[in-house]
Amino acid sequence: MSFGTGKIWMNGSLVDWKDATIHVASHVVHYGSGVFEGARCYSTQRGSACFRLDAHLRRLFDSAKIYRMELTLSYDEVHDAVLETIRANEYKACYIRPIVYRGYHTLGVNPFPCPVDVAILTWEWGAYLGQDALTQGVDVRISSWARAAANTFPTLAKSSANYANSQLIKMEAVVEGYSEGIALDTNGYLSEGSGQNLFLVRDNTIYTSPLAASVLPGITRSSVISLAQDLGFRVAEEMMPREMLYIADEAFFVGTAVEITPIRSVDKISIGNGRRGPITDAIQQAFFDTVNAAVPDRHGWLEYVYPGEPRAEAVAGERAATAKK
Ligand SMILES: Cc1ncc(COP(=O)(O)O)c(C=O)c1O
């Protein structure tokens, strides 16, 4: 099955894709009042497994809290609904898109009278920037658009509204023939791509922008920091001027959609020798080995979907750290 087919979970029921509709007067359509997640289920050597589903759902609940959205569903109910949706569609591997949004009641800026609705979509989604991007890398530009300033749009929330900014960054890049744009924050420091976090390497140290640089707290970002440390690299979360990218030995994007994608040039300046570098290669290898269960799941990041498939021993580890509200 692919995008546009199968079942979607909506407020407690599984409905056909074509029937999963909302009214045009729904608050979210007019005011961007949605928060959502993007996670992946991988077809691993040991069965179908969601990668860090708990961390994604924790961020979903955090995003909803920031926007004062009260879900009528518990954390466990949303979690179980995600697994139910994957199973109903019989996916071995898929992208998972839970969304919490202000629905249909009245149309004023005040969202409180509108219901808080929940839907979960799943579809098959391969390499986001194309399969070649994973090996050859991508050409990107620094965007003329900045990320939202602190205390304007909360960047710790993965809200639909933030993606108006992402669309501007992405469209500008596409129109000018680049794969992606990298935004600076409003102080001029490196922030992130339109839908991915940014890492660079210089003299064997791995750098990424801190949360204060208007970045989304990416689940892949946090996974890469752990994997890099497991491999013995020093990882620094630091404010960086844009020219740090130009003189980097390596640079790469990370995110659920792009996974680990090397960056081979920025503003037409080659990064390193313009090819995937050795540290990017090592991180990519560690990441794909982990999500494909080719190595032991030492962090408890895999949650198997179908009955009879193995349960990661440490799943409880990550879950325990997740506030169940
Ligand atoms: C703006 C932005 N930054 C970073 C990321 C990466 O986050 P994650 O690794 O949780 O997918 C995403 C993807 O959702 C994003 O949209």
The ligand as a Tripos MOL2 file, in Angstrom:
@<TRIPOS>MOLECULE
LIG
   16    16     1     0     0
SMALL
NO_CHARGES

@<TRIPOS>ATOM
      1 C1         12.2940   21.4960   11.4220 C.3       1 LIG1
      2 C2         12.7630   20.1200   11.7330 C.ar      1 LIG1
      3 N1         13.9410   19.9600   12.3470 N.ar      1 LIG1
      4 C3         14.4100   18.7310   12.6630 C.ar      1 LIG1
      5 C4         13.7000   17.5930   12.3470 C.ar      1 LIG1
      6 C5         14.2370   16.2460   12.7180 C.3       1 LIG1
      7 O1         13.5080   15.7090   13.7840 O.3       1 LIG1
      8 P1         13.3460   14.1450   13.9740 P.3       1 LIG1
      9 O2         14.7140   13.5770   13.9980 O.co2     1 LIG1
     10 O3         12.6600   13.9990   15.2750 O.co2     1 LIG1
     11 O4         12.5710   13.6500   12.8390 O.co2     1 LIG1
     12 C6         12.4770   17.7080   11.6980 C.ar      1 LIG1
     13 C7         11.6960   16.5290   11.3670 C.2       1 LIG1
     14 O5         10.6780   16.3090   11.8860 O.2       1 LIG1
     15 C8         11.9880   19.0010   11.3940 C.ar      1 LIG1
     16 O6         10.8100   19.1600   10.7690 O.3       1 LIG1
@<TRIPOS>BOND
     1     1     2 1
     2     2     3 ar
     3     2    15 ar
     4     3     4 ar
     5     4     5 ar
     6     5     6 1
     7     5    12 ar
     8     6     7 1
     9     7     8 1
    10     8     9 2
    11     8    10 1
    12     8    11 1
    13    12    13 1
    14    12    15 ar
    15    13    14 2
    16    15    16 1
@<TRIPOS>SUBSTRUCTURE
     1 LIG1         1 GROUP 0 **** ****
